[in-house]
Amino acid sequence: MQTSSVSQKGQVTIPASVRKQLGISTGDAVAFEMEGDRVYLKAVPSTIEASFGLIKARRSATLEEMDDAIRRRGAATT
């Protein structure tokens, strides 16, 4: 079992081995779930990661096509 102390500000350092196992990096969100007298820590996927794979493209765009779309969009907003 990994242990950590609570700071005066109520902060706890998550041990490196636990962060690595959960895939938690600096700035990532975590969730706490209470179940009786136990607290469970879970990594919260970022919005981008959570939505990955939801949209299926019919075909891939080339870099030139993406650049053209960006240029057109920029010209339309000015």
Secondary structure by P-SEA (a helix, b strand, c coil): cbbbbbcccccccccaaaaaaacccccbbbbbbbcccbbbbbbbbcccccccccccccccccaaaaaaaaaaaaaaac
